[in-house]
């Protein structure tokens, strides 16, 4: 096992291979907690799974049936992990090394140390994403420059230098997933396309608005449209939660959810408007947010690079939320909308194979960049969301790439 360290081989706290065992050995001694901690950090870092996220020791996990996520490492779990990965020893008075459990001081230092040497995790990407310079990152694994862990195969979403024709073809293809939805206007259809692009590149964006899918009555396809949009963010199901009613509820929700880095958060079947709540406002207009931890006086700072959506009848954003939420309106033409059936299977198609739709979303954005990022006349800029406008709002505008919607 290769442990990167600038410490000499004579350092007793440096991890060393143990004879007859592939696990490294760390010798602890009085006053050696800092060095033992750094040696343990090397072992954790070598796995590629352990990071500092939201100010806490966390790990990237891939649960069968649940997909990839980030979970905070609790003290008892850390003890078991350190005991399983490392041979801990202490030298007795007789000069012989004796096995011990992971030292309490090392465990506490890893759990609560502010100077932890593990890399900081800013987000998860389920497909190629753009770095701050606009470069498309296609390599899986952790990227130190962005702090993003990319969880996708190397062969997924192959990209070439796209043309305007490629972008128009891809927009037609994505519009096919929306063909049977009855939007109130073409602007609402464009907003749905924009939501797809936003979902596909949300880890690339420091800020992005939420999307509100609303209609005048039940059975209009609101939740179904949300299920069409969220696969662009990742193969895992979105976190379906209730919209918070109070400031403290919003703070707890935001810090809990964002620490786990889901691909999307869906406020499904909202019974009221998008209320202006400080924690949610900050999550939608800042690249990071700091909230108090549940049952603690400590705070945690987390990245906000997660897609937020909501569905509900007659739902609108209130006050400060109006500039933070894009509304997509559905207007069923039938009086018995709840009895209407979709002829196609867009959700099933996306779940079966999302690589091509996601590649199309990335192609549209890259073609827009290659085309010089034209700004349609009359389309005003939106403060706080400049990057989102460049990557999602403008490329999905029909005035940039004309779309011929099929009936």
C-alpha positions in Angstrom: 0.0 0.0 0.0 1.4 3.3 -1.0 1.0 6.1 1.6 2.1 9.5 0.5 4.0 11.2 3.4 6.9 13.4 3.9 7.8 11.8 7.1 10.9 9.6 7.4 10.8 5.9 7.8 12.1 6.3 11.3 8.8 8.0 12.3 7.1 5.4 14.6 3.7 6.9 13.8 4.1 6.4 10.0 2.1 3.5 8.7 4.3 0.5 7.9 3.4 -2.8 6.2 3.0 -5.5 8.8 4.7 -8.9 8.3 2.3 -11.5 7.0 -0.5 -8.9 6.7 -1.3 -6.4 4.0 -2.6 -4.0 6.6 -0.2 -1.2 7.6 0.9 -0.9 11.3 0.8 2.3 13.3 2.7 2.4 16.5 1.2 4.7 19.1 2.9 6.3 22.0 2.3 9.0 24.6 2.4 12.4 23.0 2.3 10.9 19.5 -1.5 11.5 18.8 -0.9 14.2 16.1 1.5 12.0 14.1 -0.7 8.9 14.7 -3.6 10.9 13.4 -1.8 12.0 10.3 -0.8 8.4 9.6 -4.4 7.2 10.0 -5.4 10.0 7.6 -3.0 8.6 5.0 -4.6 5.2 5.2 -8.2 6.6 4.9 -7.1 8.8 2.0 -5.6 5.9 0.2 -9.1 4.3 -0.1 -10.4 7.2 -2.2 -13.7 7.1 -0.2 -13.1 9.4 2.8 -13.4 13.2 2.7 -14.3 16.2 4.8 -17.8 17.2 3.8 -19.9 19.8 5.7 -17.1 20.1 8.2 -17.4 16.4 9.2 -15.6 13.2 8.4 -17.6 11.6 5.6 -17.4 8.8 3.1 -18.7 8.2 -0.4 -20.8 5.0 -0.5 -22.6 3.1 -3.2 -25.6 1.2 -1.7 -27.3 -1.5 -3.7 -30.6 -0.1 -4.9 -29.9 3.4 -3.5 -26.9 4.4 -5.6 -24.1 6.7 -4.6 -24.3 9.1 -1.7 -22.3 10.7 1.0 -22.7 9.7 4.6 -21.2 11.1 7.8 -18.9 8.7 9.6 -20.0 8.3 13.2 -17.5 7.6 16.0 -18.4 3.9 16.5 -18.1 3.3 12.7 -14.8 5.1 12.6 -13.4 2.9 15.4 -14.4 -0.3 13.5 -13.0 1.1 10.2 -9.6 2.0 11.8 -9.4 -1.3 13.6 -10.2 -3.2 10.4 -7.7 -1.3 8.2 -4.8 -0.7 10.5 -2.8 -2.8 13.0 -2.5 -0.6 16.0 0.4 -1.4 18.4 2.1 0.1 21.4 5.6 -0.8 22.6 5.6 -2.2 26.1 8.3 -1.8 28.8 9.7 -5.1 27.6 10.3 -3.6 24.2 7.7 -5.8 22.6 4.8 -4.4 20.4 1.4 -5.3 21.8 -1.9 -4.9 19.8 -4.3 -2.2 20.9 -7.6 -0.7 19.8 -7.6 2.5 17.8 -6.5 5.2 20.3 -9.3 7.4 21.5 -7.3 10.6 20.9 -6.8 9.6 17.2 -10.5 8.8 16.8 -11.5 12.2 18.3 -9.0 14.1 16.3 -10.3 12.6 13.0 -13.9 13.2 14.0 -13.5 16.8 15.2 -10.2 18.0 14.0 -10.3 21.3 12.1 -6.9 20.7 10.5 -7.7 17.3 9.0 -5.6 16.5 6.0 -8.3 14.6 4.1 -9.5 16.3 0.9 -12.7 18.4 1.0 -15.7 17.1 -0.9 -17.8 19.8 -2.6 -20.2 17.6 -4.5 -21.0 14.4 -6.4 -21.3 14.2 -10.2 -23.1 11.4 -11.8 -22.0 12.4 -15.3 -19.3 14.6 -16.9 -19.4 18.1 -15.6 -17.8 21.5 -16.3 -15.0 22.9 -14.2 -14.8 26.7 -13.4 -12.8 27.3 -16.6 -15.6 25.7 -18.7 -13.6 22.5 -19.4 -15.7 19.3 -19.5 -14.3 16.9 -16.9 -14.8 13.4 -18.2 -12.6 11.4 -15.9 -14.2 9.5 -13.0 -13.0 9.9 -9.5 -12.1 12.8 -7.3 -11.0 16.1 -8.9 -8.9 18.1 -6.5 -9.4 21.4 -8.4 -13.2 21.3 -8.0 -13.6 19.1 -4.9 -16.1 17.0 -6.9 -16.2 13.2 -6.9 -17.3 11.9 -10.3 -19.2 8.6 -10.1 -19.5 7.5 -13.7 -17.8 5.1 -16.0 -15.1 6.3 -18.5 -17.2 5.2 -21.5 -20.3 7.1 -20.4 -21.4 10.2 -22.3 -18.7 10.2 -25.0 -18.3 13.8 -26.3 -17.0 15.3 -29.6 -16.8 18.9 -30.6 -20.4 19.7 -31.4 -21.9 21.9 -34.1 -25.1 23.9 -34.2 -26.7 21.1 -36.1 -25.8 18.7 -33.3 -27.4 21.1 -30.8 -30.7 21.4 -32.8 -30.9 17.6 -33.2 -30.3 17.1 -29.5 -32.9 19.7 -28.6 -35.4 17.9 -30.8 -34.5 14.7 -29.1 -35.0 16.1 -25.6 -38.2 17.7 -26.6 -39.5 14.3 -27.5 -39.6 13.5 -23.8 -42.0 16.4 -23.3 -44.2 15.9 -26.3 -47.3 14.7 -24.5 -47.2 17.3 -21.7 -49.7 20.1 -22.1 -47.8 23.2 -21.2 -49.5 26.5 -20.8 -47.2 28.3 -23.2 -44.0 27.7 -25.2 -42.1 29.6 -22.4 -43.2 26.8 -20.0 -41.9 24.2 -22.4 -38.6 26.0 -22.7 -38.5 26.1 -18.9 -38.9 22.3 -18.8 -36.0 21.9 -21.2 -34.0 24.3 -19.1 -34.7 22.2 -16.1 -33.3 19.2 -17.9 -30.0 21.0 -18.7 -29.9 22.3 -15.1 -30.2 18.8 -13.7 -27.5 17.5 -16.0 -24.9 20.1 -15.0 -26.0 21.1 -11.4 -22.6 20.1 -9.9 -20.9 22.5 -12.3 -23.0 25.5 -11.1 -22.2 27.5 -8.0 -25.9 28.6 -7.9 -29.1 27.6 -9.7 -32.8 28.4 -9.1 -35.4 25.8 -8.1 -38.1 24.7 -10.5 -41.8 24.9 -9.6 -44.1 22.6 -11.6 -47.7 23.7 -11.1 -51.1 23.3 -12.7 -54.7 24.3 -12.1 -55.8 20.8 -11.0 -54.9 17.2 -10.3 -53.9 14.7 -12.9 -52.0 17.2 -15.1 -48.7 15.3 -15.0 -46.8 17.5 -12.5 -45.1 14.6 -10.7 -44.6 12.8 -13.9 -42.8 15.7 -15.4 -40.6 15.9 -12.3 -39.8 12.2 -12.8 -38.7 13.1 -16.4 -36.4 15.9 -15.3 -34.7 14.3 -12.3 -33.0 11.4 -14.1 -30.8 14.0 -15.9 -29.3 14.7 -12.4 -28.5 11.1 -11.7 -29.7 7.5 -11.8 -30.8 7.6 -8.1 -34.3 8.6 -7.1 -34.6 12.2 -5.8 -35.1 12.8 -2.1 -38.9 13.3 -1.8 -39.5 15.6 1.2 -42.2 17.9 2.5 -41.7 21.6 2.0 -40.7 23.1 5.4 -43.1 25.5 7.1 -40.8 27.3 9.5 -37.3 28.7 9.5 -35.9 26.0 11.9 -37.5 23.2 9.9 -35.8 24.6 6.8 -32.4 24.8 8.4 -32.6 21.2 9.6 -33.8 19.9 6.3 -31.1 21.8 4.3 -28.2 20.7 6.4 -29.4 17.1 6.6 -30.1 16.6 2.9 -27.2 18.5 1.4 -24.7 16.6 3.5 -25.8 13.4 1.7 -25.4 15.0 -1.8 -28.5 13.5 -3.5 -28.9 14.3 -7.2 -32.2 16.1 -6.6 -34.6 17.2 -3.8 -38.3 17.1 -4.7 -41.0 18.9 -2.7 -43.7 16.7 -4.1 -47.4 17.6 -3.8 -46.9 20.9 -2.1 -50.0 22.2 -0.3 -48.9 25.8 -0.2 -46.6 28.3 -1.9 -42.9 28.5 -1.9 -42.4 30.4 1.3 -39.5 32.7 1.8 -37.4 30.9 4.4 -33.9 32.0 5.2 -32.1 28.6 5.0 -33.8 27.7 1.7 -33.2 31.1 0.3 -29.5 30.8 1.0 -29.4 27.3 -0.5 -30.8 28.6 -3.7 -28.6 31.7 -4.0 -25.3 30.8 -2.5 -22.7 28.2 -3.4 -22.4 27.1 0.2 -24.6 27.6 3.3 -24.0 27.3 7.0 -26.6 26.0 9.4 -26.8 24.7 12.9 -26.5 21.0 13.4 -29.5 19.2 14.8 -29.3 18.8 18.6 -25.9 20.6 18.7 -24.4 24.0 19.2 -22.0 23.4 16.3 -22.6 24.5 12.7 -21.8 23.0 9.4 -21.0 24.5 6.0 -22.2 22.5 3.0 -22.2 22.9 -0.7 -25.6 23.7 -2.3 -25.0 22.0 -5.7 -28.2 20.0 -5.7 -31.2 20.4 -7.9 -34.4 21.5 -6.1 -37.9 21.0 -7.6 -41.5 21.2 -6.3 -44.9 20.2 -7.6 -48.4 21.3 -6.6 -51.6 22.8 -7.8 -51.9 26.6 -7.8 -48.4 26.9 -6.3 -46.3 30.1 -6.7 -43.1 31.4 -5.2 -43.6 34.2 -2.6 -41.6 37.4 -1.9 -37.9 36.7 -2.1 -38.4 33.3 -3.6 -39.8 34.8 -6.9 -36.3 35.4 -8.3 -35.1 32.1 -6.9 -37.7 29.8 -8.5 -38.6 29.1 -12.2 -42.2 28.2 -12.7 -43.3 25.6 -15.2 -47.0 25.7 -15.8 -49.1 22.8 -17.1 -52.6 23.5 -18.5 -54.5 20.3 -19.4 -57.0 20.8 -22.1 -59.3 18.0 -20.9 -61.8 18.5 -18.1 -60.9 14.9 -17.0 -57.2 15.3 -16.9 -56.8 12.6 -14.2 -58.2 10.0 -16.6 -55.7 10.9 -19.4 -53.0 8.3 -20.3 -49.6 8.9 -21.8 -49.0 6.9 -24.9 -45.2 7.1 -24.5 -43.0 6.0 -21.6 -40.5 8.8 -21.1 -39.8 8.0 -17.5 -39.2 4.3 -18.2 -37.0 5.2 -21.2 -34.9 7.5 -19.1 -34.4 5.0 -16.3 -33.5 2.3 -18.7 -30.8 4.4 -20.5 -30.0 7.9 -19.5 -26.6 8.1 -21.1 -27.8 9.5 -24.5 -30.3 12.1 -23.0 -27.5 13.4 -20.7 -25.0 13.4 -23.5 -27.5 15.5 -25.5 -27.9 18.0 -22.7 -24.1 18.3 -22.5 -23.9 18.6 -26.3 -26.4 21.5 -26.4 -24.3 23.4 -23.8 -21.0 22.7 -25.5 -22.4 23.7 -28.9 -23.6 26.9 -27.4 -20.1 27.6 -26.1 -18.6 26.8 -29.5 -21.2 29.1 -31.1 -19.9 32.1 -29.1 -22.6 32.0 -26.4 -25.0 34.4 -28.2 -27.3 36.4 -26.0 -30.8 36.7 -27.4 -32.1 40.2 -27.8 -34.5 41.2 -25.1 -33.5 38.4 -22.7 -32.5 40.2 -19.5 -29.8 39.0 -17.2 -30.6 37.5 -13.8 -28.4 38.5 -10.9 -26.8 35.6 -8.8 -27.5 33.1 -11.6 -25.1 34.3 -14.3 -23.4 30.9 -14.7 -26.7 29.1 -14.8 -27.9 31.5 -17.5 -24.8 30.7 -19.6 -25.1 26.9 -19.2 -28.8 26.3 -19.0 -31.1 29.3 -19.6 -29.6 30.7 -22.8 -28.9 27.3 -24.6 -32.5 26.2 -24.0 -33.9 29.4 -25.4 -35.8 28.8 -28.7 -34.4 32.1 -30.0 -30.9 30.6 -29.9 -31.7 27.2 -31.4 -35.1 27.1 -33.2 -37.1 24.0 -32.2 -39.9 22.6 -34.3 -42.1 21.0 -31.8 -43.9 17.9 -33.2 -47.6 17.5 -32.4 
